[in-house]
Amino acid sequence: MTTTTATGTDWRAVRRYRLAAIFGTVAANIVVWAIAVPVLGADLSVRTGDRTTEVSPTAVSVVTLLAGLLGWTLLGLLRRTRRPGRTWTVIACVVLLISLLGPLSAVTAGGVATLLTMHLVAGAGLIPALARTARR
């Protein structure tokens, strides 16, 4: 949803849309966590070297927020390329596919499934929304 005027794009509207997409994705991942952990009893412990770390709702929020902000930054860097939306989408999809390896370090199968779901929710929320705002 971009608004164009005689002078070009209304960047305030683009900024609001991007922020809404990022915070909406954060909220969606918190909902996934809230259903999986307290309701379904999923164990979101992950192995990091010889330690085990519990994935908290704070960690979910921060990582999703950072992913959105990094995606926004990359989109800004690609702004002057020939096809910024398409280029950004390809890069974001590759990053998403690589990120799907991370949940494999979860201790339980339920943890793997939940973390994979969170990664896919982040991708489904951020990739099309940010790509939609890409203009040359």
C-alpha positions in Angstrom: 0.0 0.0 0.0 2.0 3.0 -1.3 0.5 6.4 -1.8 1.9 8.4 -4.7 1.6 12.1 -5.2 2.6 14.4 -8.0 6.1 14.6 -6.3 6.5 10.9 -5.8 6.0 8.4 -3.1 4.5 9.4 0.3 7.4 8.0 2.4 5.5 8.5 5.6 2.8 6.1 4.4 5.5 3.6 3.3 7.2 3.9 6.7 3.9 3.3 8.6 3.1 0.3 6.4 6.6 -1.2 6.9 6.4 -0.6 10.7 2.9 -2.2 10.8 4.2 -5.2 8.9 7.2 -5.6 11.2 5.2 -5.2 14.4 2.4 -7.4 13.1 4.9 -10.1 12.3 6.3 -9.8 15.8 2.8 -10.1 17.3 2.1 -13.1 15.1 5.2 -14.9 16.3 4.3 -14.1 19.9 0.9 -15.7 19.3 2.7 -18.8 18.0 4.9 -18.9 21.1 1.9 -18.4 23.4 0.0 -21.3 21.8 3.0 -23.6 21.5 4.6 -23.2 24.9 2.0 -22.6 27.6 -1.0 -24.2 25.9 0.6 -27.2 24.0 3.6 -27.6 26.3 6.2 -27.4 23.6 9.8 -27.3 24.9 11.7 -24.5 23.0 15.1 -25.4 24.3 17.9 -25.2 21.7 21.5 -26.5 21.9 24.2 -23.9 21.5 27.5 -25.7 21.8 27.5 -27.6 25.1 24.7 -25.4 26.6 21.0 -25.5 26.3 19.1 -22.2 26.0 15.3 -21.6 26.4 13.7 -19.5 23.7 11.7 -16.8 25.5 9.0 -14.5 24.2 11.5 -11.7 24.5 14.0 -13.5 22.3 11.2 -14.2 19.8 10.2 -10.5 19.8 13.8 -9.2 19.5 14.9 -11.6 16.7 11.7 -11.0 14.7 12.1 -7.3 15.1 15.7 -7.4 14.1 14.9 -9.5 11.0 12.3 -6.9 9.9 14.6 -4.0 10.5 17.5 -5.7 8.6 15.1 -6.5 5.8 14.0 -2.9 5.7 17.7 -1.8 5.6 18.5 -4.1 2.8 15.5 -2.9 0.9 16.8 0.7 1.3 20.2 -0.3 0.0 18.6 -1.9 -3.1 16.3 1.1 -3.8 18.3 2.3 -6.7 18.8 -1.1 -8.4 16.9 -2.0 -11.5 14.3 -4.2 -9.8 14.5 -3.6 -6.0 11.4 -5.6 -5.1 12.3 -8.7 -7.0 16.0 -8.6 -5.9 14.9 -8.1 -2.3 12.4 -10.9 -2.5 15.0 -13.4 -3.9 17.6 -12.4 -1.2 15.0 -12.6 1.5 13.8 -16.0 0.4 17.3 -17.4 0.3 18.0 -16.0 3.8 14.7 -17.6 5.0 15.7 -20.9 3.6 19.1 -20.8 5.3 17.5 -19.7 8.6 15.4 -22.8 8.6 18.5 -24.7 9.6 18.6 -22.9 13.0 15.5 -24.6 14.4 17.0 -28.0 13.8 19.1 -27.4 17.0 16.0 -27.6 19.1 16.0 -30.4 21.8 12.6 -31.8 21.0 10.6 -32.5 17.8 7.9 -30.1 19.1 10.5 -27.4 19.5 11.8 -27.9 16.0 8.2 -27.7 14.6 7.4 -24.6 16.6 10.6 -22.8 15.7 10.2 -23.7 12.0 6.7 -22.3 12.2 8.0 -19.1 13.7 10.6 -18.7 10.9 7.9 -19.3 8.3 5.5 -16.9 9.9 8.3 -14.2 9.9 8.9 -14.9 6.2 5.3 -14.9 5.3 4.7 -11.6 7.1 7.8 -9.7 6.1 8.7 -10.8 2.6 5.6 -9.9 0.7 4.8 -6.8 2.9 8.3 -5.2 2.5 8.5 -6.2 -1.2 5.2 -4.4 -1.8 6.7 -1.1 -0.7 9.8 -1.4 -3.0 9.8 1.4 -5.6 12.6 2.5 -7.8 
